[in-house]
Amino acid sequence: MTYNPDLLDKAKRHPEKQKNPDRPAGRKPDWIRVPAPQGGKYQETYDIVKKHKLTTVCEEAGCPNIGECWQQKHATFMIMGEICTRACAFCNVATGKPEELDKLEPLRVGVATMQMGLKHVVVTSVDRDDLADGGADHFAKTIMGIRMKSPETTIEILPGDFRGNMTDWDTVIAAKPDVFNHNLETVPRLYPTIRPGARYFRSLRLLERVKEMDPSQFTKSGLMVGLGETKEEVGQVMDDMRAAGIDFITIGQYLQPTPKHAPVMKWWTPEEFEDLTKMAKRKGFLLASCTPLTRSSHHAGDDFAKLKAARDEKLAKMSAE
């Protein structure tokens, strides 16, 4: 057998998936293709990230938009290490036993945010079910680190569910991010196979709790399509999100990271994504981003400005009535 270091690396990152049969995704449609990463500002972003020994979900999750975002000096920081304690069927982040938390990381994220001149920063994390608080305190300290080093920057976070512990939820909510994003990822019928470590209604309840604690925080959630869901199921998830008070929905096409991951069951067309956008607007979301290449943090800064404008317009209409 020919030696292939890339295949060995993928096996090391996802040991729990190696028993799965290979399920190649096949040729991607033309509307999924993106240019290769390049350009001077892309390199500047790369250099700052590496200088401060930070991890980005852009790299770890193999995001197709990394070239565009890094060229614009946008990056999504992934805190609490590179190794996740869960093994979702769609995710390219490495699974295994994480290392101890780096107590200086919150400050380094703040310094990097300042040096990159970010007006809006997105911070996500691996799941850390090995920690007593799931990493809630570390998340709160990261928000504080950014506020200290770059006080004008607006902050969007994308944490896990902290195993449903409301005390941990409240720790992060009380740190007052500007946007609290937590992805539902898929429809409830597919959770046992696609997101087995999570619970659909637990995630909904987390986002609902944000609004209970601090109505001024924007809430946001995202879905992937192409895993076998139906349009009707997606519509029901939208209804559930609106019942939980979620302001902003993102929907993008699932891309299979390796043949061992969950296969792509369908390539949704740009026209179908346009239909999803129209559906979301009818259901009352302040903002909806539904395109094949939409990802949670893609254009997050521009979207934050749109969110504020949409809320101001809604409040103005309510005052006039």
SVG drawing of the C-alpha trace seen along z (x, -y; Angstrom):
<svg xmlns="http://www.w3.org/2000/svg" viewBox="-51 -57 56 59">
<polyline fill="none" stroke="black" stroke-width="0.4" points="0.0,0.0 1.3,-3.5 2.3,-5.7 -0.1,-8.7 0.7,-11.0 -2.6,-12.9 -4.6,-9.8 -2.6,-8.9 -3.2,-12.4 -7.0,-12.1 -7.0,-8.8 -5.2,-10.2 -7.6,-13.2 -10.7,-10.9 -9.8,-7.5 -13.5,-6.8 -14.5,-7.1 -12.0,-4.6 -14.5,-1.8 -16.9,-3.5 -17.0,-2.5 -15.6,-4.9 -18.5,-7.0 -17.0,-9.4 -18.9,-12.6 -18.4,-12.7 -18.0,-15.7 -19.0,-19.0 -21.4,-21.2 -20.0,-24.4 -21.7,-26.7 -19.6,-25.2 -16.2,-25.9 -14.1,-28.7 -10.7,-30.2 -7.5,-28.9 -6.3,-31.0 -3.8,-33.6 -2.8,-37.3 -0.7,-39.5 -3.4,-40.1 -4.1,-36.4 -0.5,-35.9 -0.7,-38.7 -3.6,-37.1 -1.8,-33.7 1.3,-35.3 -0.7,-37.0 -2.6,-33.8 0.6,-31.7 2.6,-34.4 0.1,-34.2 -0.2,-30.4 -3.9,-30.6 -6.2,-28.1 -8.9,-29.0 -11.9,-27.1 -11.2,-28.3 -8.3,-25.9 -9.5,-23.1 -12.9,-22.7 -11.6,-23.1 -13.9,-26.1 -14.2,-26.8 -14.3,-30.5 -10.9,-30.8 -9.3,-32.5 -11.9,-35.2 -12.1,-35.8 -8.4,-35.8 -7.7,-38.1 -10.1,-40.6 -8.2,-39.9 -11.2,-38.2 -10.7,-35.0 -12.7,-32.9 -10.7,-32.0 -11.2,-28.5 -10.3,-28.4 -9.6,-25.7 -7.4,-23.7 -7.6,-21.7 -9.1,-18.5 -12.8,-18.0 -14.3,-15.5 -17.2,-14.8 -17.3,-13.1 -20.0,-14.6 -20.5,-12.8 -20.1,-16.0 -17.2,-17.8 -13.5,-17.9 -12.1,-19.0 -9.9,-16.4 -11.4,-14.1 -9.6,-12.7 -8.3,-13.7 -7.7,-17.4 -4.7,-19.1 -5.0,-21.3 -6.5,-24.8 -4.0,-27.5 -4.7,-30.2 -3.0,-32.9 -5.1,-32.2 -7.9,-34.8 -5.3,-37.6 -3.6,-36.4 -7.0,-36.4 -7.5,-39.9 -4.1,-41.0 -4.6,-39.3 -8.0,-41.0 -6.3,-44.4 -3.4,-43.8 -5.7,-42.6 -7.8,-45.7 -11.0,-43.7 -14.3,-45.6 -16.1,-42.4 -14.6,-39.1 -16.0,-35.6 -14.9,-33.1 -15.9,-29.5 -14.5,-26.5 -14.1,-22.7 -16.5,-20.9 -14.7,-20.3 -16.9,-17.7 -13.8,-16.8 -14.0,-20.1 -16.3,-20.6 -17.8,-23.7 -17.4,-22.7 -15.0,-25.7 -17.6,-28.4 -15.3,-30.4 -12.6,-30.3 -15.1,-31.6 -16.1,-34.4 -12.4,-35.3 -11.8,-35.4 -14.7,-37.9 -13.1,-40.0 -9.7,-39.7 -11.0,-41.1 -12.9,-43.9 -9.7,-44.9 -7.4,-44.9 -9.9,-46.0 -12.8,-47.7 -14.4,-49.0 -14.6,-45.5 -18.0,-43.8 -17.9,-40.1 -19.8,-37.1 -19.4,-33.8 -20.2,-30.3 -20.0,-28.0 -21.2,-24.4 -24.1,-23.4 -22.1,-23.0 -24.0,-19.7 -27.1,-21.6 -25.8,-23.1 -27.7,-26.4 -25.2,-27.8 -22.5,-27.5 -24.8,-29.0 -25.4,-32.0 -21.6,-32.4 -21.1,-33.0 -24.3,-35.0 -23.3,-37.3 -20.0,-38.2 -22.3,-40.0 -21.2,-39.1 -22.9,-41.1 -24.1,-38.0 -24.7,-34.6 -24.5,-32.0 -25.2,-28.3 -25.8,-26.1 -28.6,-23.5 -26.7,-22.0 -29.5,-19.7 -33.1,-18.6 -34.0,-16.6 -34.7,-13.4 -31.0,-13.2 -29.4,-14.0 -28.8,-10.4 -26.5,-9.8 -25.2,-13.3 -24.9,-15.0 -25.1,-12.1 -23.4,-14.0 -26.0,-16.9 -29.7,-17.2 -31.9,-19.3 -34.2,-20.8 -31.2,-21.4 -29.7,-23.6 -32.9,-25.5 -33.3,-26.0 -29.8,-27.5 -30.7,-30.1 -34.0,-30.8 -32.1,-31.3 -29.9,-34.0 -33.0,-36.1 -34.4,-35.5 -31.1,-36.7 -30.3,-39.6 -32.8,-40.5 -30.3,-43.0 -28.0,-40.2 -28.6,-39.0 -29.1,-35.2 -28.1,-33.3 -28.2,-29.7 -27.3,-27.7 -28.1,-24.6 -26.4,-22.5 -28.5,-21.0 -27.6,-18.0 -27.6,-15.4 -31.0,-13.9 -33.4,-16.4 -36.5,-17.6 -37.6,-21.1 -40.6,-20.6 -38.3,-19.6 -36.1,-22.7 -39.3,-24.8 -40.2,-23.2 -36.8,-24.0 -37.3,-27.6 -40.5,-27.6 -38.8,-26.2 -36.1,-28.8 -38.6,-31.7 -40.4,-30.3 -37.1,-30.5 -36.7,-34.1 -33.7,-33.5 -32.9,-36.6 -30.7,-35.3 -30.5,-32.0 -27.7,-30.8 -28.1,-27.8 -25.3,-26.4 -24.5,-23.3 -22.9,-20.4 -19.5,-19.4 -18.1,-16.0 -14.6,-16.5 -13.4,-12.9 -14.9,-9.7 -15.3,-8.5 -17.6,-11.3 -21.4,-11.4 -22.0,-11.4 -23.6,-14.3 -27.1,-13.1 -28.1,-16.0 -26.6,-19.1 -29.1,-21.9 -29.3,-24.3 -28.9,-28.1 -32.6,-28.4 -33.5,-26.2 -31.4,-28.3 -33.3,-31.4 -36.5,-29.7 -35.2,-29.0 -34.3,-32.7 -37.8,-33.7 -39.2,-31.2 -37.1,-32.5 -38.1,-36.1 -41.8,-35.1 -41.3,-33.5 -40.0,-36.7 -36.2,-36.4 -34.4,-39.7 -31.8,-38.3 -31.4,-35.2 -28.3,-34.1 -29.0,-31.0 -26.6,-30.2 -24.5,-27.1 -21.3,-28.6 -22.9,-30.2 -21.1,-29.4 -21.8,-30.7 -19.0,-33.3 -18.9,-34.2 -19.5,-37.9 -20.2,-38.1 -19.2,-41.7 -21.3,-42.9 -24.2,-40.8 -23.9,-42.3 -24.5,-45.8 -27.5,-44.5 -28.9,-42.9 -28.7,-46.2 -30.3,-48.0 -33.1,-45.4 -33.8,-45.6 -33.9,-49.4 -36.3,-49.4 -38.6,-46.8 -38.6,-48.9 -39.3,-52.1 -42.3,-50.4 -43.6,-49.1 -43.3,-52.6 -45.2,-54.1 -48.1,-51.7"/>
</svg>
